[in-house]
Amino acid sequence: RSALLSLKDAASLSVRLRTPAMVEPPVPVQDVVELAERFLKHGTGYYSPVDPDLLSDDFVFRAALIGPLNKADYCYTMTTLQVYAGYPDLQPNAFAFTIDPADPFRCWFFTRATGTFTQPWNPFGQKLSALTLQPTGAAARLPTEAFSITFTPEGKVKYLTVGYVADRWEASMPDAHRSNTGGFGAVLGLFYAAGQQQLAKAALNANGRAVGNWLSNNLDKSLAKTRSNAEDLPPWYRE
């Protein structure tokens, strides 16, 4: 009998040795909502200058029309747009922060941005400074937009999605809070508020965005991109 028990024990041990140990999925060690709020305040490149140190090396940005952009292209594009320069009081007015039940590193929330066009704004780059937009004092009230930020276990931003307008017309909103940017969100909404409605509408044209990217890749690298080259995106990203 002892010999039989020994055989059973040996078989059990063999199974345990062949069975890989269960690996628990990583859990955020920092408060993801707090990380999202900090990034909105200090590093997006939209409400304040971009902070590359808050972005992971394999970072990707995606909006409804713009993107995907890798870290280098995103930082350059946001530095060129310098939205915060023309709208120095721009605020996200973010609310409804929630953690994605399928991804504890991803925080979803809404914004309803407001700002006033009080300073000269050149979103076209230094070579086109002659096209600088002059302030009009216009108050921009952007529509409700859905955002998400996905963090690495180290607390850096890996994936940023922005500008997905939830309700273009906000018909039920009180007039004092209702959007006045023609249903446009993000940078296009600010162009609209600045009196550049045609520029905002032109950005909807996929062919126009493709031409801009071709010029950036082949003729003038100082032009901001609206989409990174596929080979320059990190391997994890796919559409």
Secondary structure, DSSP 8 states (H G I E B T S, - for coil): -HHHHHHHHHHHHHHHHHS---------SS-HHHHHHHHHHHTSSSSS---GGGEEEEEEEEESSS--EEHHHHHHHHHHH-HHHH-TT-B---EEEEE-TT-TTEEEEEE--EEE--S-B--S-GGGGGG-B-----EEE---EEEEEEE-TTS-EEEEEEEEES-SS-TTS-TTTS--STT--HHHHHHHHTT-HHHHHHTT-HHHHHHHHHHHHHT-TTS--SS--GGGS-TT---
